[in-house]
Every structure is written in C-alpha cells, then in structure tokens.
Amino acid sequence: MNNRYFEKAVVLIPARMASTRLPGKPLADIAGHPMVVQVAMRAREAGAERIVVAVDDDQVFQAVKNAGFDVTMTRQDHQSGSDRIYEALQKADPYGNAEFVINVQGDLPTIEPETIRASLRPMDNASVDIATLTVEITDEEEKTNPSVVKIVGSPISDTRLRALYFTRATAPYGQGPLYHHIGLYTYRRAALEKFVTLKPSPLELRESLEQLRALESGMRIDAEIVQSVPLGVDTQAQLDRAREILTGKQN
C-alpha cells in the first residue's frame, strides 16, 4: 500500500537557515553529510520516489544539489512551515501530479524510514484530509511538560486515532494512555491547498499549535501510532546524539 501511495506522493523537507539555538543547523555535519541531506536520505530509504528540499539560503541550496537531491528556493518570510512547503509544492510540481504531500522536518536526521512510511497509512480512508503520527507517552515527566504536544483522539483501531484536539496541557483527564504528537504530516494535495488559505484560528493562537486551524475548519486528521519519537535536533547536545547514532550505523 505505501509503495503505491509513494508513487503519487512528494516528500517535501523544509530547512530554514535561521536557528537561534543552533546556528547553521541544516548544514551541520552528521556522519559526513549535512543534516538536511541526512533527512533526505532517510526519505529515500523509506521508498519515496520524489523528494524535494525547500530552502531559504544559497549555501543550503548548493549543499543539497551537490548531494544529488532536488531542491527549491523559497522565501525567507514565511510565517509557518506549511506555507513554505506549499510554495515549494507549486514550484516543484506545478502541474498537480502529486496527490499526497509528506512534510518531513529538516531536523530529523535519524528518523526511521518506517516512521515516514507510517504517515501514509491513514490515507487508506478517503475521508482523511491530513495524516500525522503519535506515540504513547511512557515518561511521567512528559505527561505534564507543555513542550510535549499531546493528541486527544478517539481510537479507531489498535494503531490509529482520529484527532479531536491537540494541546500542551495534560489531556485527556482520567485513566488511560496519553499520546505524544509527532509533527510529521501527510496532506492530500487539496487539503494543503485549503489549509494555506485559512486564517489562524482562535485555538491555534491560544495553544500555539498550527494543526488546530485544520480541526477548527472541519478538516479530518488521523494519527498513526508508532513506537518511538524521532530525535529532533535543536541543541548541540541533540546534534551530538544524532552524530553518535548515525556514525554508529555506518560502522
């Protein structure tokens, strides 16, 4: 199933050069490749047939091009990642060949290829507009940490939730599992085109969570349950850890 969908999908990897905590993050060397190139390599290992990196810096553009991946330049003034990938989609696929758009953040160099593939599974249901990923929380500290976004969802199978809400609070109340949301999305093309026309919504602004805009507009988001949270690289310590992981895999 996933390979069939990959034939109709484009993986878009946004990479912004501006990072206050880790300057020059997309170009940080990890096991001999820039970080953003490592992310593109994970997408290729997942079986993606079309991968495009969306950049806003000439150095990153050249590094991606030198590595043999498609790359497109986008504006520096985008307010959100979805706006950036939509601009990249228009440039990379102007004739609308791609039915699905997979948004993989450019700071996930160690993401498992299977995790990327999992984001396509909810698209089996034609009523799903956007698919995403989630992991059951096992660390007690994460349950109350506002930097860990939780998904409140209705179970529709052993491996899938229909999203009802996203929050930084500890929710839902009572006994039962809590789920950590992973910010990797697969959009139907029409859903992304709709999403970028919407204005920021009240709950989105309150929670600082862009995905609430889609829910508030009546769009359906389903989340596939996976086994681990990908390592996001925002600090030097996380970069060091990513280097350990990928250097170890090469040895």
C-alpha distance (Angstrom), angle and dihedral (degrees) to the residues before:
residue distance angle dihedral
M1 . . .
N2 3.78 . .
N3 3.78 94.1 .
R4 3.80 89.8 52.4
Y5 3.78 90.3 52.4
F6 3.79 92.1 45.6
E7 3.80 87.0 61.9
K8 3.82 87.2 62.9
A9 3.80 96.8 38.4
V10 3.77 139.0 85.2
V11 3.79 121.0 -156.2
L12 3.79 110.5 -142.3
I13 3.80 118.2 -165.1
P14 3.83 114.6 -167.0
A15 3.80 114.8 -154.3
R16 3.80 120.5 -177.3
M17 3.78 118.4 -167.6
A18 3.81 93.9 -153.2
S19 3.80 109.0 89.3
T20 3.77 121.0 152.0
R21 3.80 96.0 -165.3
L22 3.81 97.8 42.0
P23 3.82 112.4 20.9
G24 3.80 115.4 -148.7
K25 3.79 90.7 12.8
P26 3.85 99.2 162.2
L27 3.81 90.6 57.3
A28 3.81 97.0 45.8
D29 3.79 107.9 129.5
I30 3.80 115.2 -115.9
A31 3.79 117.3 176.2
G32 3.80 91.8 -26.8
H33 3.81 99.4 -45.1
P34 3.81 134.5 83.8
M35 3.79 111.8 -99.1
V36 3.81 94.5 -112.4
V37 3.81 90.3 52.0
Q38 3.80 89.3 52.7
V39 3.82 88.5 55.7
A40 3.81 90.4 50.8
M41 3.80 88.9 50.2
R42 3.82 90.4 54.6
A43 3.82 89.5 52.1
R44 3.79 90.0 50.9
E45 3.82 90.4 49.7
A46 3.81 87.8 52.4
G47 3.79 89.0 61.2
A48 3.79 99.9 -104.4
E49 3.79 111.1 161.6
R50 3.82 96.6 -163.0
I51 3.81 121.5 39.6
V52 3.79 123.5 172.5
V53 3.80 126.0 179.7
A54 3.82 114.9 -148.9
V55 3.80 111.2 -150.4
D56 3.79 138.9 172.1
D57 3.81 99.9 -159.8
D58 3.80 132.9 71.1
Q59 3.81 94.2 -136.8
V60 3.78 92.8 53.7
F61 3.81 90.3 44.9
Q62 3.80 90.9 55.5
A63 3.81 94.2 44.4
V64 3.80 92.1 53.5
K65 3.79 92.4 44.5
N66 3.81 91.0 49.9
A67 3.81 89.0 53.5
G68 3.80 90.4 57.0
F69 3.79 100.3 -109.2
D70 3.79 128.1 126.6
V71 3.79 112.4 -102.9
T72 3.79 135.2 -178.9
M73 3.79 131.2 -167.1
T74 3.80 116.8 -123.3
R75 3.78 133.8 -174.2
Q76 3.78 120.1 -83.2
D77 3.81 95.7 -138.3
H78 3.82 100.6 67.6
Q79 3.80 112.9 135.8
S80 3.79 95.0 -150.9
G81 3.76 142.8 21.6
S82 3.80 91.5 -115.5
D83 3.81 90.3 58.7
R84 3.79 89.8 51.7
I85 3.79 94.8 50.2
Y86 3.80 91.1 46.4
E87 3.80 90.7 55.4
A88 3.80 88.9 47.3
L89 3.80 91.1 49.1
Q90 3.79 92.0 53.0
K91 3.81 90.4 51.8
A92 3.79 98.2 40.6
D93 3.80 98.3 40.3
P94 3.82 107.3 22.4
Y95 3.82 94.3 158.3
G96 3.81 95.8 56.2
N97 3.78 99.2 -115.1
A98 3.81 94.3 143.3
E99 3.80 114.4 80.2
F100 3.79 94.8 -177.6
V101 3.80 130.4 43.4
I102 3.81 118.1 -159.0
N103 3.80 113.2 -161.7
V104 3.82 110.9 -156.7
Q105 3.79 114.2 177.7
G106 3.79 115.2 -121.4
D107 3.81 93.9 -127.1
L108 3.83 98.3 65.3
P109 3.82 101.2 90.1
T110 3.80 95.5 155.3
I111 3.81 98.3 45.4
E112 3.78 112.2 139.3
P113 3.82 113.5 -114.2
E114 3.81 88.8 -131.5
T115 3.81 89.2 59.5
I116 3.80 90.0 57.8
R117 3.80 91.0 48.0
A118 3.81 90.7 50.2
S119 3.80 91.0 63.1
L120 3.81 89.8 69.6
R121 3.79 97.2 54.4
P122 3.82 98.0 84.3
M123 3.80 88.7 57.4
D124 3.82 86.9 79.1
N125 3.80 83.8 84.3
A126 3.80 109.1 71.9
S127 3.81 91.6 -152.8
V128 3.82 92.6 63.9
D129 3.81 112.3 100.4
I130 3.80 98.9 -179.8
A131 3.80 131.1 18.2
T132 3.77 126.1 -158.5
L133 3.81 140.3 163.2
T134 3.78 138.0 -107.2
V135 3.81 140.7 -177.9
E136 3.79 128.2 -153.9
I137 3.80 109.7 -110.5
T138 3.80 114.7 -119.1
D139 3.82 99.3 164.5
E140 3.81 110.3 86.5
E141 3.83 92.0 -149.7
E142 3.80 91.1 58.7
K143 3.79 91.6 57.9
T144 3.81 91.5 68.8
N145 3.81 99.7 28.7
P146 3.84 110.0 111.0
S147 3.81 91.1 -154.3
V148 3.81 88.1 64.8
V149 3.80 106.6 78.5
K150 3.79 113.9 -143.5
I151 3.76 126.0 -151.4
V152 3.79 117.6 -144.2
G153 3.76 105.8 -156.3
S154 3.76 144.7 160.4
P155 3.83 111.9 -119.5
I156 3.80 111.8 -119.6
S157 3.82 95.8 170.9
D158 3.80 139.3 -6.0
T159 3.80 89.8 -84.4
R160 3.80 104.9 32.1
L161 3.79 142.2 63.9
R162 3.76 130.6 -167.1
A163 3.80 104.4 -134.5
L164 3.78 116.0 -121.5
Y165 3.80 98.3 166.5
F166 3.80 144.2 -10.5
T167 3.79 120.5 -143.5
R168 3.79 145.6 165.6
A169 3.79 89.4 -141.3
T170 3.80 125.7 88.2
A171 3.79 103.1 -89.5
P172 2.93 151.6 -152.9
Y173 3.80 101.1 28.0
G174 3.79 121.7 -127.9
Q175 3.75 136.5 29.3
G176 3.78 120.3 -22.5
P177 3.79 141.6 66.9
L178 3.80 125.2 -43.3
Y179 3.80 119.8 -149.0
H180 3.81 130.5 -141.1
H181 3.80 111.2 -143.5
I182 3.82 117.8 -132.2
G183 3.80 111.9 -150.6
L184 3.80 98.1 -133.8
Y185 3.80 114.1 117.8
T186 3.77 138.9 -169.2
Y187 3.81 113.5 -161.6
R188 3.73 130.7 -168.6
R189 3.76 101.6 -124.0
A190 3.81 92.3 -117.1
A191 3.81 90.0 51.3
L192 3.81 92.6 54.2
E193 3.80 90.4 47.0
K194 3.80 89.3 52.6
F195 3.79 94.8 43.4
V196 3.80 95.8 56.2
T197 3.82 90.7 54.5
L198 3.80 92.6 57.2
K199 3.78 122.7 96.9
P200 3.81 119.4 -125.5
S201 3.80 108.0 -81.1
P202 3.81 129.3 -132.7
L203 3.81 96.4 -109.2
E204 3.80 91.4 42.6
L205 3.79 89.9 56.4
R206 3.79 92.7 44.7
E207 3.82 95.7 49.8
S208 3.83 96.3 29.7
L209 3.82 88.4 -128.4
E210 3.79 116.6 132.3
Q211 3.80 94.9 -161.8
L212 3.81 90.4 68.8
R213 3.81 87.7 70.5
A214 3.78 88.6 67.1
L215 3.80 94.1 48.3
E216 3.81 92.5 46.4
S217 3.79 89.7 53.7
G218 3.81 91.8 53.2
M219 3.80 98.6 -102.5
R220 3.80 118.0 145.8
I221 3.81 120.7 -122.1
D222 3.81 121.5 -173.8
A223 3.80 122.7 -171.4
E224 3.79 125.5 -148.9
I225 3.80 113.4 -144.4
V226 3.81 112.5 -127.6
Q227 3.79 132.0 178.2
S228 3.80 105.6 -113.4
V229 3.79 142.8 23.8
P230 3.83 112.6 -116.7
L231 3.79 115.4 -118.7
G232 3.79 108.4 -103.7
V233 3.80 113.4 -156.0
D234 3.80 113.0 -138.5
T235 3.81 102.1 130.0
Q236 3.79 138.6 44.5
A237 3.80 90.4 -108.3
Q238 3.81 91.2 54.8
L239 3.80 90.2 47.2
D240 3.80 89.9 52.2
R241 3.80 89.7 50.6
A242 3.82 92.3 49.9
R243 3.80 89.1 51.4
E244 3.81 90.7 52.1
I245 3.79 92.2 49.9
L246 3.80 97.8 47.7
T247 3.80 96.0 38.5
G248 3.80 87.9 52.1
K249 3.81 91.8 52.4
Q250 3.80 90.3 53.6
N251 3.77 93.5 51.9
